[in-house]
Amino acid sequence: MIPAEIGIPSARVLMIEDNDHELQMNLNLLEERRELASIPEHNYKRQLQKYYNSRIQRCEFDAGDFVLPSNEASGQEPPGKLAPTWEGPYRIQNVLSKGAYKLERLDGTEIPERGMGPN
C-alpha cells in the first residue's frame, strides 16, 4: 500500500476489509453448513440401509442345530489357497442375543469364546 491509500480508503482497501468480514462470517456459519451437508448424507445412508435390509435373508438357528462356521471369520486356520473353507461341524449349545451362539463340539466339549480372528 502506498501512504496515500492509508488516509483515504480506496476500493482496494475497502475490499480487503470486506473480505475479512466475509471470512469471519464464513467461520461463524461453518458449523451450520456442516449440519446442512450431513442431512443428505444421513438420508442416503438410510436409503442404502433400507435397500440392504430388504435384500438380506436372515437365518436363525435354534439350540441343537448343527453349523459349519466359516474359517475366514474365525481365523483358526491360516488363510491360504489350500486352507479349509469351513470348520466344524459344531452344535449350537445356547442362543445368545443378536445372532450370537454358544457352540460345542459333537463330543460335548464347549468351544471357548473368540473374536473375529487375529487383528
C-alpha positions in Angstrom: 0.0 0.0 0.0 1.2 3.5 -0.7 0.9 6.1 2.0 -1.9 8.0 0.2 -4.1 4.9 0.5 -3.7 4.7 4.3 -5.5 8.0 4.9 -8.0 7.8 2.1 -9.7 4.4 1.8 -9.6 3.2 -1.8 -11.7 0.5 -3.4 -8.8 -1.9 -2.8 -8.6 -1.2 1.0 -12.4 -1.4 1.3 -12.3 -4.8 -0.5 -9.7 -6.1 1.9 -11.8 -5.1 4.9 -14.9 -6.5 3.3 -13.0 -9.8 2.6 -12.0 -10.1 6.3 -15.6 -9.6 7.3 -16.8 -12.3 4.8 -14.2 -14.7 6.1 -15.3 -14.1 9.7 -19.0 -14.7 8.6 -17.9 -18.0 6.9 -16.2 -19.2 10.0 -19.3 -18.4 12.1 -21.6 -20.3 9.6 -19.3 -23.2 9.2 -21.0 -25.5 11.8 -24.4 -24.7 10.3 -23.2 -25.6 6.8 -21.7 -28.9 8.1 -25.1 -29.8 9.6 -26.9 -28.9 6.4 -24.5 -31.1 4.5 -24.9 -34.0 6.8 -28.7 -34.2 6.2 -28.5 -35.6 2.6 -25.7 -37.9 3.7 -27.9 -39.3 6.5 -30.8 -39.7 4.0 -28.6 -41.6 1.6 -27.3 -43.9 4.3 -30.8 -44.6 5.4 -31.9 -45.5 1.9 -28.8 -47.7 1.5 -29.6 -49.5 4.7 -33.2 -50.0 3.7 -32.2 -51.5 0.4 -29.6 -53.8 2.0 -32.1 -54.9 4.7 -34.7 -55.7 2.1 -32.4 -58.0 0.2 -30.7 -59.8 3.1 -32.1 -63.1 4.2 -32.0 -63.6 7.9 -31.0 -67.1 9.1 -31.7 -68.0 12.7 -30.7 -71.2 14.4 -32.0 -73.0 17.5 -30.2 -74.8 20.2 -29.2 -78.3 19.0 -28.7 -77.3 15.3 -25.5 -78.2 13.6 -23.4 -75.5 12.0 -20.2 -75.1 9.9 -18.7 -71.7 10.7 -16.6 -70.0 8.1 -12.9 -70.4 8.7 -12.3 -66.9 7.3 -14.5 -65.4 10.0 -12.9 -67.2 12.9 -9.3 -67.2 11.7 -8.5 -70.5 13.4 -6.6 -71.8 10.3 -4.1 -69.6 8.5 -5.6 -68.3 5.2 -4.3 -69.8 2.0 -5.1 -71.4 -1.2 -5.4 -74.9 0.3 -6.8 -73.9 3.7 -10.2 -75.3 4.6 -13.2 -73.1 3.9 -15.3 -74.3 6.9 -14.5 -75.6 10.4 -16.6 -77.9 12.5 -19.2 -79.3 12.5 -20.4 -77.8 15.8 -23.6 -78.0 17.7 -25.3 -74.9 19.0 -25.4 -75.1 22.8 -27.1 -71.7 23.6 -28.7 -69.0 21.5 -27.4 -65.6 22.8 -28.6 -62.2 21.7 -28.2 -60.5 18.3 -27.3 -63.6 16.3 -24.6 -64.8 18.6 -24.4 -68.5 19.6 -22.5 -70.6 22.1 -21.0 -73.6 20.3 -19.9 -77.0 21.4 -18.1 -79.9 19.6 -20.0 -83.0 18.8 -18.5 -84.8 21.8 -20.0 -82.1 24.1 -16.8 -80.1 24.9 -17.5 -76.4 24.9 -15.7 -74.1 22.5 -14.2 -71.1 24.2 -15.3 -67.6 23.1 -13.3 -66.0 20.5 -13.4 -62.8 18.5 -13.4 -62.3 14.8 -9.8 -63.6 14.4 -6.4 -62.2 15.0 -6.1 -58.4 14.3 
